Amino acid sequence: MTLSLFFTRLFSMLVTTALAAAPAQDPCVGVPGGCAPVNMATPLIPMIGSLLVGFAGGGAVIFVIIGGIQMILSMGDEGAATKGKTSMLYALGGFMLALASQAIVTFVHTRAAPLATAATPHLDFMAAVVSAILSILNVAFIGIVIYAAIRLVIAWGKADAFQKAMNTILWAIIGTLLINAANAIVHAVLNLGL
């Protein structure tokens, strides 16, 4: 008997035995509501983000140390000291970017997770997008007001710079009020159930 014939007979015997076996019992029998599908990637996303931010933080510390060493060893050479400063700034900028990316992933994850079980996913998706945009614009409003307030402080009595900062604050407030009012009006109309 050849080896290929042996494996062919063994395979056919296994298939016959498997087909003759009793059918497997459904594991969802007796579970109220049946079995719900489980998404294994959902809990992994924040863990992977935290791991990558940890690596970025470690890399940033290493490059800040390298930049500090370059500054110490510059011996008064302005070019070498500038290389050290640049290395430190890039390391800190990269770390801030990594933190911001983790915040963005977490923000999107928390907004998108309920969509997996939604009855009307297209409407819930649009609601999540509008809510996310509204949150981002409100954070931008805070940033603009802080920036304009700093501009007010450093205006040093210059009427033009002072007026420009005041206009920035005024238009930021008006824009934010209109955006939030539009959101409130849409929610009120949708809740009427027309």
Buried (B, 14 or more C-beta within 10 A) or exposed (E): EEEEEEEEEEEEEEEEEEEEEEEEEEEEEEEEEEEEEEEEEEEEBBEEBEEBBEEBBEBBEEBBEBBBEBBEEBEEEEEBBEBBBEBBEBBBEBBEEBBEBBEEBBEEEEBBEEBEEEEEEEEBBEBBEBEBEBEEBEEEBEEBBEBBEEBBEEBEEEEEBBEBBBEBBEEBEEBBEEBBEEBEEEEEEEEEEE
